[in-house]
Amino acid sequence: MGSKIIADAVQFSKMLRSLQEDCKDSCIYEEDIQILRVNGGKHLHNIYTGDRPVFICEKTAPQIDPEDDKMDETHSDDETHSDDETNHEVKIELGPQPLTIMKARQLLSWYTMSQNSIVSPAVSPADLLPPAVSPADLLPPAVSPAPLLPLWVRCDMADPAGTTWLGAETACTGNKVSGVKLYSVTCAGSTVDKGAFITLDELKQEHKRRHHPSMMVARGTAQYNLFGSTVVEKTTIESQSSVTVDFRWSHVETILETPPLSSMATLNIKVSSGDMRSPMYPLYRELEFLQMLADGLRTGETEWMEPVETMSAVQLTREYLDELQNTVKTLQDQSTKEAVKVKTEMGTSETEIFNSLMERGDLDFIEQLWVRMRNSVTSYQDVGDCLKMVIKALQYGDIKPWIHRDSSSSLSKLILQSYHHQMDHVSLTGLTPVHMLLEMGLDKMRKDYINYLIGQDLTTLNHLSYYLSTVEDLQEQVIRLRKLHHLLEIMVTCSTFLCLPYDRLFLLTQLCLQYYKTCPYDEDHEFKLQIKPALISHFYQKEQAVSWGVEVSSGNCPREVKTTWLLSDKPLVEHIIFQTDEMTVNSASEDAAYFTTMVCCSLVNFAA
């Protein structure tokens, strides 16, 4: 019996070792158990801290065939049966499924046994190596394999304690595994009855009962949703964008206490573009038009946006060219006039402060032409006709427009050539007009973003060089411009609505610029920023936390053990459906309803 248990432990550990060494995402064990190699922090929520990979064991999720669900109703009519046939290959996969407590304990015992080198000679370093590696392949002296990653098993909560997770991770002294930390996680449904919560003294007594420490430390954690507070709901940001703040502090005194101003605070910033009430919305729409042109170049088909102007694009362009020919005002006066016009289109009210920083009084000829065409073109024909008029006016010397020295578009090159009456011939056929219009927009919007970021001293042209490069193809230039726009959305959110000071905005700008140099565009990415709690105290001190926890710990790493009690507005496990207390639904109280979670840790030492 003992030899079979050891053999099972060796076989299980080999499976984990192969998953770990080969960096695979998952595998199937014993047909009905799925083992995943995942990011621990993302899948275990507040139960496990850190971004270290972990193994998660769960029951293989069954798949439901919609055809099977309707078998009982197939005799209703032939038409329904015919419709069902179209979904014959569609299967619905359920969410993560838990294992029984007995099976979870068995898996953890195998894990623990495989990490204890003195349990039996049968469990040797050679046994734990992947099948492709033999002891002969190791140079003397033979090196023991690295400890296994932590193992967590989903549980069905069927035991009296209500266990939802069991976990284990190795504890090492130097390079040697000296023991295993075992975790148990128990959960309960939601309640607003704070009298039912454990007290801090009771939590400390629970820790003492398990570990008999001579000294304990109680640390607190809390998270607040800043955009969920009363103050921020009056602004123009909706829930598509979120800013939460995580607090960590020592010396907890009471359950659910407000984090002190001495806490360590980290902002988690996730901003989505396209909020119609955001001051960034006009720029977002301009960028969307730019993206539409880029997509049209790539696919050959363009879905034109609804025009803003009532006049046609040809009429607006003709009117603009006539104005340039007949006016006696200076080009600078004309630029100022057009800048005011654009400002009127963008709107005022509560976005005036932002617009005053974004507005430019130095729009050149091409930028003003872009504004008119962007708001009016509805076809390839429109774009071609407008550019034909402009090029003809340049060829005949009817206009001698002013442009920025660093303009890089094809039209700007033609304008420079027109100064010397030596213009190249341009065939405005096919997608060439769209290509030229896209270049005009890229030039203009890049200057818009520079105007804000440099004007606010948030960065330098040197740091923006990656985003402003015109060497790459137009598709890549659009991608980099979208990244720059998302960065600006984040800056405006944090400056306008959170009123963060300059030093934090400057640091956040550098973090975003560095991130997007190597990472793809991602509106779901959370940017993290350290901050002093006093800067945002008015947002959270009168609000209720989204999650709150206290951690009682003793011992030093790697022998530190913890007992953690957590409150959260949502369950911290996804494989259990909790019954909501009717009191939380019908109560007129403004107190938040919390789910409670207890995480207990024990240290099992291996004999020397």
C-alpha positions as CSV (number, residue, x, y, z in Angstrom):
1,M,0.0,0.0,0.0
2,G,2.8,2.4,1.0
3,S,4.7,1.7,-2.2
4,K,1.6,2.4,-4.3
5,I,1.1,5.7,-2.6
6,I,4.8,6.6,-3.3
7,A,4.4,5.5,-6.9
8,D,1.3,7.7,-7.3
9,A,3.1,10.6,-5.8
10,V,6.1,10.2,-8.2
11,Q,3.7,9.9,-11.2
12,F,1.8,13.0,-10.2
13,S,5.0,15.0,-9.6
14,K,6.3,14.0,-13.0
15,M,3.2,15.4,-14.6
16,L,3.7,18.7,-12.7
17,R,7.4,18.7,-13.5
18,S,6.7,18.2,-17.2
19,L,4.2,21.1,-17.2
20,Q,6.6,23.3,-15.3
21,E,9.7,22.6,-17.4
22,D,8.0,22.7,-20.8
23,C,6.1,25.8,-19.9
24,K,2.8,24.3,-21.1
25,D,-0.5,25.9,-20.2
26,S,-2.4,22.8,-19.2
27,C,-2.7,19.0,-19.2
28,I,-5.2,16.3,-18.3
29,Y,-4.5,13.9,-15.4
30,E,-6.5,10.7,-14.7
31,E,-9.0,11.7,-17.5
32,D,-11.2,13.9,-15.3
33,I,-8.7,16.3,-13.7
34,Q,-7.4,19.3,-15.5
35,I,-4.1,20.9,-14.3
36,L,-3.5,24.5,-15.4
37,R,-0.3,26.6,-15.2
38,V,-1.5,30.1,-14.7
39,N,-0.7,33.5,-13.0
40,G,-1.6,33.0,-9.4
41,G,-2.6,36.6,-8.6
42,K,-5.2,36.7,-11.5
43,H,-6.9,33.4,-10.8
44,L,-6.8,33.4,-7.0
45,H,-7.8,37.0,-6.6
46,N,-6.9,38.4,-3.2
47,I,-6.3,34.9,-1.8
48,Y,-2.9,34.7,-3.3
49,T,-0.6,37.7,-3.8
50,G,2.1,38.0,-6.5
51,D,2.4,37.3,-10.1
52,R,4.2,34.0,-9.7
53,P,2.9,31.0,-11.8
54,V,1.0,28.4,-9.9
55,F,-0.6,25.0,-10.7
56,I,-4.4,24.9,-10.4
57,C,-6.2,21.5,-10.3
58,E,-9.9,21.4,-11.2
59,K,-12.4,18.9,-12.5
60,T,-12.5,18.7,-16.3
61,A,-15.4,20.9,-17.3
62,P,-18.2,19.0,-19.0
63,Q,-19.6,20.3,-22.3
64,I,-23.2,20.7,-22.9
65,D,-24.5,20.1,-26.4
66,P,-27.5,22.5,-27.1
67,E,-28.9,19.6,-29.2
68,D,-29.1,17.4,-26.1
69,D,-30.9,20.1,-24.1
70,K,-33.6,20.3,-26.7
71,M,-34.1,16.6,-27.2
72,D,-37.1,16.7,-24.8
73,E,-38.7,19.4,-26.9
74,T,-37.9,18.0,-30.4
75,H,-41.4,16.7,-30.8
76,S,-42.9,20.2,-30.5
77,D,-42.6,20.9,-34.3
78,D,-40.4,20.2,-37.2
79,E,-39.4,23.8,-37.7
80,T,-37.8,24.0,-34.3
81,H,-35.9,20.8,-35.0
82,S,-34.6,22.2,-38.2
83,D,-33.3,25.3,-36.4
84,D,-31.6,23.1,-33.9
85,E,-29.6,21.3,-36.6
86,T,-27.7,24.4,-37.4
87,N,-26.3,24.4,-33.8
88,H,-25.4,20.7,-33.8
89,E,-21.6,21.4,-33.5
90,V,-22.0,24.1,-30.9
91,K,-21.0,23.1,-27.4
92,I,-21.2,25.2,-24.3
93,E,-18.3,24.8,-21.9
94,L,-19.1,25.4,-18.2
95,G,-16.9,27.4,-15.9
96,P,-14.3,25.9,-13.6
97,Q,-15.5,22.9,-11.7
98,P,-14.3,21.9,-8.2
99,L,-13.0,18.5,-6.9
100,T,-14.1,16.8,-3.8
101,I,-12.3,17.5,-0.5
102,M,-11.0,14.0,-0.4
103,K,-9.5,14.2,-3.9
104,A,-8.0,17.6,-3.1
105,R,-6.3,16.3,0.0
106,Q,-4.9,13.3,-1.9
107,L,-3.4,15.5,-4.6
108,L,-1.8,17.8,-2.0
109,S,-0.4,14.7,-0.1
110,W,1.2,13.5,-3.3
111,Y,2.7,17.0,-3.9
112,T,4.0,17.2,-0.3
113,M,5.5,13.7,-0.5
114,S,7.2,14.3,-3.8
115,Q,9.0,17.3,-2.4
116,N,10.2,15.4,0.7
117,S,13.4,13.7,-0.3
118,I,13.6,11.5,2.7
119,V,10.1,9.9,2.6
120,S,11.5,7.0,0.6
121,P,14.4,6.1,-1.6
122,A,11.9,5.6,-4.3
123,V,11.5,9.3,-4.6
124,S,14.8,10.4,-5.9
125,P,15.9,13.4,-7.9
126,A,16.1,11.1,-11.0
127,D,12.5,10.1,-10.6
128,L,11.4,13.7,-10.5
129,L,13.2,14.7,-13.7
130,P,11.2,14.9,-17.0
131,P,11.2,11.7,-19.0
132,A,13.5,13.1,-21.6
133,V,16.3,13.7,-19.0
134,S,18.2,10.9,-17.5
135,P,20.7,11.0,-14.6
136,A,23.5,10.3,-17.1
137,D,22.7,13.6,-18.8
138,L,23.6,15.5,-15.6
139,L,27.2,16.6,-15.1
140,P,28.6,15.5,-11.7
141,P,27.7,16.4,-9.1
142,A,24.1,15.8,-9.9
143,V,21.8,18.8,-9.4
144,S,18.5,18.4,-7.7
145,P,15.5,19.6,-9.7
146,A,14.0,23.0,-8.8
147,P,11.1,23.0,-6.3
148,L,7.7,22.6,-7.9
149,L,5.5,25.7,-8.3
150,P,2.7,26.1,-5.7
151,L,-0.3,23.8,-6.2
152,W,-3.9,25.0,-5.6
153,V,-7.0,22.7,-5.9
154,R,-10.6,23.9,-6.3
155,C,-12.8,22.3,-3.7
156,D,-16.6,21.8,-3.7
157,M,-17.3,23.3,-0.2
158,A,-19.0,20.1,0.8
159,D,-17.2,19.8,4.2
160,P,-18.6,21.5,7.4
161,A,-15.9,24.2,7.2
162,G,-17.0,25.3,3.7
163,T,-13.6,24.8,2.1
164,T,-13.3,26.3,-1.4
165,W,-9.5,25.9,-2.0
166,L,-6.7,23.8,-0.7
167,G,-3.1,24.8,-1.5
168,A,0.5,23.9,-1.0
169,E,3.9,25.6,-1.7
170,T,7.4,24.6,-0.9
171,A,9.4,26.4,1.8
172,C,13.1,26.4,1.1
173,T,16.3,26.9,3.1
174,G,18.9,27.9,0.6
175,N,18.4,25.7,-2.4
176,K,16.9,22.9,-0.4
177,V,13.2,22.2,0.2
178,S,12.9,22.2,4.0
179,G,9.1,21.9,4.2
180,V,5.7,22.7,2.7
181,K,3.2,25.4,3.6
182,L,-0.4,24.1,3.4
183,Y,-3.3,26.5,2.8
184,S,-7.1,26.1,3.4
185,V,-9.6,28.7,2.2
186,T,-13.1,28.8,3.6
187,C,-15.9,31.1,2.4
188,A,-19.3,32.3,3.4
189,G,-22.2,34.1,1.7
190,S,-22.8,37.8,1.8
191,T,-24.2,39.7,4.8
192,V,-24.5,43.3,6.0
193,D,-24.5,42.2,9.6
194,K,-21.2,43.5,10.9
195,G,-21.9,41.8,14.2
196,A,-21.4,38.5,12.5
197,F,-17.9,39.4,11.5
198,I,-14.9,37.9,13.4
199,T,-13.1,40.4,15.8
200,L,-9.5,41.1,15.5
201,D,-8.8,39.5,18.9
202,E,-10.7,36.3,17.8
203,L,-8.5,36.2,14.6
204,K,-5.3,36.5,16.6
205,Q,-6.5,33.7,18.9
206,E,-7.2,31.5,15.9
207,H,-3.6,32.2,14.7
208,K,-2.2,31.4,18.2
209,R,-4.1,28.2,18.3
210,R,-2.5,27.0,15.1
211,H,1.0,28.3,15.4
212,H,1.8,29.2,19.1
213,P,3.8,32.3,18.1
214,S,5.8,34.4,20.5
215,M,5.1,37.5,18.4
216,M,2.4,38.4,15.9
217,V,2.0,41.3,13.4
218,A,-1.4,42.4,12.0
219,R,-1.4,44.1,8.6
220,G,-4.3,45.6,6.7
221,T,-5.3,45.7,3.1
222,A,-8.1,47.6,1.4
223,Q,-9.3,48.6,-2.0
224,Y,-11.6,51.5,-2.9
225,N,-13.2,52.3,-6.2
226,L,-12.5,56.0,-6.7
227,F,-14.9,56.3,-9.7
228,G,-17.6,54.8,-7.6
229,S,-17.6,57.6,-5.0
230,T,-20.1,60.4,-4.8
231,V,-17.6,63.0,-5.8
232,V,-16.4,61.4,-9.0
233,E,-19.9,60.4,-10.2
234,K,-20.5,64.1,-10.8
235,T,-17.8,64.1,-13.5
236,T,-18.0,62.9,-17.1
237,I,-16.3,59.5,-16.6
238,E,-18.4,56.4,-16.8
239,S,-17.7,52.9,-15.5
240,Q,-15.9,51.9,-18.8
241,S,-12.9,53.6,-17.2
242,S,-11.9,52.6,-13.6
243,V,-9.5,53.9,-11.1
244,T,-9.1,51.9,-7.9
245,V,-6.6,52.3,-5.1
246,D,-5.0,49.5,-3.0
247,F,-3.9,50.3,0.5
248,R,-1.4,48.3,2.7
249,W,-0.7,49.3,6.3
250,S,0.6,47.8,9.6
251,H,-0.8,47.8,13.1
252,V,-4.5,47.1,12.4
253,E,-6.6,48.1,15.4
254,T,-10.2,47.2,14.4
255,I,-12.0,45.3,11.7
256,L,-13.0,47.5,8.7
257,E,-11.0,50.5,9.8
258,T,-10.2,53.2,7.3
259,P,-6.6,53.0,6.0
260,P,-4.4,55.5,7.9
261,L,-2.6,58.3,6.0
262,S,0.6,56.5,6.7
263,S,-0.5,53.6,4.4
264,M,1.2,52.5,1.2
265,A,-1.2,53.4,-1.6
266,T,-1.2,52.3,-5.2
267,L,-3.5,53.5,-7.9
268,N,-4.7,51.0,-10.5
269,I,-5.6,53.0,-13.6
270,K,-7.6,51.5,-16.5
271,V,-9.0,53.9,-19.0
272,S,-11.2,53.2,-22.1
273,S,-11.4,55.5,-25.0
274,G,-14.7,56.7,-26.5
275,D,-16.6,58.1,-23.6
276,M,-19.0,60.6,-25.2
277,R,-18.9,62.9,-22.2
278,S,-15.1,62.9,-21.8
279,P,-13.2,66.0,-22.9
280,M,-11.1,63.7,-25.0
281,Y,-14.1,62.6,-27.1
282,P,-13.6,65.1,-30.0
283,L,-10.0,63.9,-30.4
284,Y,-11.2,60.3,-30.1
285,R,-13.6,60.9,-33.0
286,E,-10.8,62.4,-35.1
287,L,-8.6,59.4,-34.4
288,E,-11.5,57.1,-35.3
289,F,-11.7,58.8,-38.7
290,L,-7.9,58.3,-39.1
291,Q,-8.3,54.6,-38.3
292,M,-11.1,54.4,-40.8
293,L,-8.8,55.7,-43.5
294,A,-6.1,53.3,-42.5
295,D,-8.5,50.3,-42.6
296,G,-9.6,51.4,-46.0
297,L,-6.1,51.4,-47.3
298,R,-5.6,47.9,-45.9
299,T,-8.8,46.3,-47.0
300,G,-9.8,48.5,-50.0
301,E,-13.2,49.2,-48.5
302,T,-14.2,52.1,-46.3
303,E,-17.2,52.7,-44.2
304,W,-17.4,56.5,-44.1
305,M,-18.5,58.2,-41.0
306,E,-21.5,60.5,-40.8
307,P,-20.4,64.0,-41.8
308,V,-20.4,66.8,-39.3
309,E,-20.7,69.6,-41.8
310,T,-23.9,70.2,-43.8
311,M,-21.9,71.6,-46.8
312,S,-20.2,69.2,-49.1
313,A,-16.5,68.5,-48.9
314,V,-16.0,70.1,-52.4
315,Q,-17.9,73.2,-51.4
316,L,-15.9,73.6,-48.2
317,T,-12.6,73.2,-49.9
318,R,-13.6,75.6,-52.7
319,E,-14.7,78.2,-50.2
320,Y,-11.4,77.8,-48.3
321,L,-9.3,78.2,-51.4
322,D,-11.3,81.3,-52.5
323,E,-10.8,82.7,-49.0
324,L,-7.0,82.3,-49.3
325,Q,-6.9,83.9,-52.6
326,N,-9.1,86.9,-51.8
327,T,-8.3,87.7,-48.2
328,V,-6.0,90.5,-47.3
329,K,-5.3,89.2,-43.8
330,T,-2.1,87.5,-42.8
331,L,-1.7,83.8,-42.6
332,Q,-1.2,84.1,-38.9
333,D,-4.6,85.8,-38.6
334,Q,-6.2,83.1,-40.7
335,S,-4.6,80.4,-38.4
336,T,-6.0,82.1,-35.3
337,K,-9.5,82.3,-36.9
338,E,-9.5,78.7,-37.8
339,A,-8.3,77.6,-34.4
340,V,-11.3,79.5,-32.9
341,K,-13.6,77.7,-35.3
342,V,-12.3,74.3,-34.3
343,K,-12.7,75.2,-30.7
344,T,-16.3,76.0,-31.2
345,E,-16.9,72.6,-32.8
346,M,-15.3,70.8,-29.9
347,G,-17.6,72.5,-27.3
348,T,-17.0,74.2,-24.0
349,S,-18.7,73.8,-20.6
350,E,-16.8,71.7,-18.1
351,T,-14.1,70.7,-20.7
352,E,-12.9,74.3,-21.2
353,I,-9.8,73.9,-19.1
354,F,-8.7,70.8,-21.1
355,N,-9.6,72.5,-24.5
356,S,-7.5,75.5,-23.6
357,L,-4.5,73.3,-23.2
358,M,-5.2,71.3,-26.4
359,E,-6.2,74.1,-28.7
360,R,-3.5,75.3,-31.1
361,G,-3.3,78.7,-32.7
362,D,-0.7,77.6,-35.2
363,L,-2.8,75.3,-37.5
364,D,-1.1,75.5,-41.0
365,F,-2.8,75.2,-44.4
366,I,-2.8,71.4,-44.4
367,E,-4.1,71.0,-40.9
368,Q,-7.0,73.4,-41.6
369,L,-7.7,71.5,-44.8
370,W,-7.7,68.3,-42.9
371,V,-10.3,69.7,-40.4
372,R,-12.6,70.6,-43.2
373,M,-12.3,67.3,-45.1
374,R,-12.5,65.2,-42.0
375,N,-15.9,66.7,-41.1
376,S,-17.4,66.5,-44.6
377,V,-16.0,63.7,-46.9
378,T,-18.2,60.7,-47.5
379,S,-16.6,58.9,-50.4
380,Y,-13.4,58.3,-52.3
381,Q,-14.7,60.7,-54.9
382,D,-14.9,63.5,-52.3
383,V,-11.3,63.0,-51.2
384,G,-10.0,62.9,-54.8
385,D,-12.0,66.0,-55.9
386,C,-10.9,68.1,-53.0
387,L,-7.2,67.2,-53.5
388,K,-7.5,67.9,-57.2
389,M,-8.7,71.4,-56.5
390,V,-5.9,72.0,-54.1
391,I,-3.1,70.7,-56.4
392,K,-4.6,72.7,-59.3
393,A,-4.5,75.9,-57.2
394,L,-0.9,75.2,-56.3
395,Q,0.1,74.6,-59.9
396,Y,-1.4,77.9,-61.1
397,G,0.0,79.8,-58.3
398,D,-3.4,80.8,-57.0
399,I,-2.3,80.1,-53.4
400,K,1.1,80.1,-51.6
401,P,0.1,78.5,-48.3
402,W,2.2,78.4,-45.2
403,I,3.0,75.0,-43.7
404,H,5.0,73.7,-40.7
405,R,8.7,73.1,-41.5
406,D,8.6,69.6,-40.1
407,S,5.5,68.5,-42.1
408,S,6.1,65.1,-43.8
409,S,3.0,64.4,-45.8
410,S,3.0,64.1,-49.6
411,L,0.9,67.3,-49.9
412,S,3.4,69.3,-47.9
413,K,6.2,68.2,-50.3
414,L,4.1,69.4,-53.2
415,I,3.5,72.7,-51.5
416,L,7.3,73.2,-51.0
417,Q,7.8,72.3,-54.6
418,S,5.2,74.9,-55.6
419,Y,7.3,77.6,-54.1
420,H,9.8,77.0,-56.9
421,H,7.2,76.2,-59.6
422,Q,8.6,72.6,-60.0
423,M,5.8,70.3,-58.8
424,D,5.9,66.6,-59.4
425,H,2.9,65.1,-61.2
426,V,0.6,63.2,-58.9
427,S,-2.0,60.7,-60.3
428,L,-5.0,61.0,-58.0
429,T,-6.4,57.5,-58.8
430,G,-7.1,54.5,-56.8
431,L,-6.3,54.8,-53.1
432,T,-3.7,57.5,-53.6
433,P,-6.0,60.4,-52.3
434,V,-6.9,58.4,-49.2
435,H,-3.2,57.7,-48.6
436,M,-2.5,61.5,-48.9
437,L,-5.4,62.4,-46.6
438,L,-4.2,59.9,-44.0
439,E,-0.7,61.4,-44.0
440,M,-2.3,64.9,-43.4
441,G,-4.2,63.6,-40.4
442,L,-1.2,61.8,-38.9
443,D,0.8,65.0,-39.1
444,K,-1.9,67.1,-37.5
445,M,-2.7,64.8,-34.7
446,R,0.9,64.1,-33.8
447,K,1.3,67.9,-33.3
448,D,-1.9,68.0,-31.2
449,Y,-0.5,65.4,-28.7
450,I,2.9,67.1,-28.7
451,N,1.2,70.4,-27.9
452,Y,-0.3,69.0,-24.7
453,L,2.4,66.7,-23.5
454,I,5.3,69.1,-24.1
455,G,3.2,72.1,-23.1
456,Q,2.6,70.5,-19.7
457,D,6.2,69.5,-19.3
458,L,5.2,65.8,-19.0
459,T,7.9,64.5,-21.4
460,T,10.4,65.6,-24.1
461,L,10.6,65.2,-27.8
462,N,13.4,62.7,-27.3
463,H,11.1,60.4,-25.2
464,L,8.4,60.8,-27.9
465,S,10.6,59.8,-30.8
466,Y,9.2,56.3,-31.0
467,Y,5.7,57.6,-31.3
468,L,6.5,60.4,-33.7
469,S,8.6,58.4,-36.2
470,T,7.5,58.7,-39.9
471,V,9.9,56.0,-41.1
472,E,7.4,53.1,-40.5
473,D,4.5,52.3,-42.8
474,L,1.2,54.2,-42.3
475,Q,-0.5,51.3,-40.5
476,E,2.2,51.2,-37.8
477,Q,2.1,55.0,-37.5
478,V,-1.6,54.8,-36.8
479,I,-1.0,52.1,-34.2
480,R,1.6,54.3,-32.4
481,L,-0.7,57.3,-32.6
482,R,-3.4,55.2,-30.9
483,K,-1.0,54.4,-28.1
484,L,-0.2,58.1,-27.7
485,H,-3.9,58.9,-27.6
486,H,-4.5,56.3,-24.9
487,L,-1.7,57.7,-22.9
488,L,-3.3,61.1,-23.2
489,E,-6.7,59.7,-22.1
490,I,-5.0,58.4,-18.9
491,M,-3.3,61.8,-18.2
492,V,-6.5,63.7,-18.7
493,T,-8.4,61.3,-16.4
494,C,-5.8,61.6,-13.6
495,S,-5.3,65.4,-13.9
496,T,-8.8,66.5,-14.5
497,F,-10.8,64.2,-12.3
498,L,-8.3,63.1,-9.7
499,C,-6.3,66.4,-9.7
500,L,-3.0,64.5,-9.3
501,P,0.0,66.8,-8.8
502,Y,2.6,67.3,-11.4
503,D,5.2,64.9,-10.1
504,R,2.8,62.0,-10.2
505,L,1.5,62.9,-13.6
506,F,5.1,63.1,-14.9
507,L,6.0,59.7,-13.5
508,L,2.8,58.1,-14.9
509,T,3.6,59.6,-18.3
510,Q,7.0,58.0,-18.3
511,L,5.6,54.6,-17.2
512,C,3.0,54.7,-20.0
513,L,5.6,55.7,-22.6
514,Q,7.9,52.9,-21.6
515,Y,5.1,50.3,-21.5
516,Y,3.9,51.1,-25.0
517,K,7.3,51.0,-26.6
518,T,7.3,47.2,-26.2
519,C,3.7,46.2,-25.6
520,P,0.6,46.2,-28.0
521,Y,-2.3,48.6,-27.6
522,D,-4.4,47.4,-24.6
523,E,-7.2,49.4,-23.0
524,D,-7.6,46.6,-20.4
525,H,-4.1,47.1,-19.0
526,E,-3.9,48.5,-15.5
527,F,-1.2,51.1,-15.0
528,K,0.0,51.2,-11.4
529,L,1.2,54.3,-9.7
530,Q,2.4,54.8,-6.1
531,I,0.7,57.8,-4.4
532,K,0.4,59.4,-1.0
533,P,-3.0,58.7,0.6
534,A,-3.4,62.4,1.5
535,L,-3.7,63.3,-2.1
536,I,-6.9,61.3,-2.6
537,S,-8.2,61.1,1.0
538,H,-11.4,63.1,0.0
539,F,-12.3,60.3,-2.4
540,Y,-12.2,57.3,-0.1
541,Q,-12.4,58.3,3.6
542,K,-16.2,58.6,3.6
543,E,-16.7,55.6,1.3
544,Q,-17.0,51.9,1.9
545,A,-14.2,49.7,0.7
546,V,-14.7,47.3,-2.2
547,S,-12.5,44.8,-0.4
548,W,-10.9,44.8,3.1
549,G,-8.6,42.4,4.8
550,V,-6.4,41.8,7.8
551,E,-3.4,39.4,7.8
552,V,-2.0,38.1,11.1
553,S,1.5,36.7,10.6
554,S,4.3,35.3,12.6
555,G,7.8,33.9,11.9
556,N,10.3,35.0,9.3
557,C,10.5,34.1,5.6
558,P,10.6,31.4,4.5
559,R,9.0,30.1,7.8
560,E,6.4,32.9,7.9
561,V,2.8,31.7,8.4
562,K,-0.3,33.8,8.1
563,T,-4.0,33.7,9.0
564,T,-5.9,36.1,6.7
565,W,-9.5,37.3,6.9
566,L,-11.0,39.0,3.9
567,L,-14.2,41.0,3.1
568,S,-15.2,41.6,-0.5
569,D,-18.3,42.9,-2.3
570,K,-18.0,39.9,-4.7
571,P,-17.1,36.3,-4.0
572,L,-13.4,35.5,-4.4
573,V,-14.1,32.1,-5.9
574,E,-15.7,31.5,-9.3
575,H,-16.4,27.8,-9.0
576,I,-19.1,28.2,-6.2
577,I,-22.4,29.9,-6.5
578,F,-23.2,31.6,-3.2
579,Q,-26.7,32.2,-1.9
580,T,-27.3,35.9,-1.3
581,D,-28.7,36.8,2.1
582,E,-32.3,38.2,1.7
583,M,-31.3,40.8,4.2
584,T,-28.7,42.2,1.8
585,V,-31.4,42.5,-0.9
586,N,-34.3,44.0,1.1
587,S,-32.4,45.9,3.7
588,A,-32.9,49.7,3.6
589,S,-29.4,50.1,5.2
590,E,-26.7,51.9,3.2
591,D,-24.1,49.5,4.6
592,A,-22.3,47.4,2.0
593,A,-22.9,43.6,1.8
594,Y,-19.7,41.6,2.1
595,F,-18.6,38.1,1.4
596,T,-16.2,36.7,4.0
597,T,-13.2,34.5,3.2
598,M,-10.7,33.0,5.7
599,V,-7.2,31.8,4.5
600,C,-5.3,29.6,7.0
601,C,-1.7,28.5,6.6
602,S,0.3,25.7,8.3
603,L,4.0,24.9,7.9
604,V,5.0,21.3,7.7
605,N,8.7,20.8,8.3
606,F,10.7,18.0,6.8
607,A,13.1,16.2,9.0
608,A,16.8,17.1,8.5
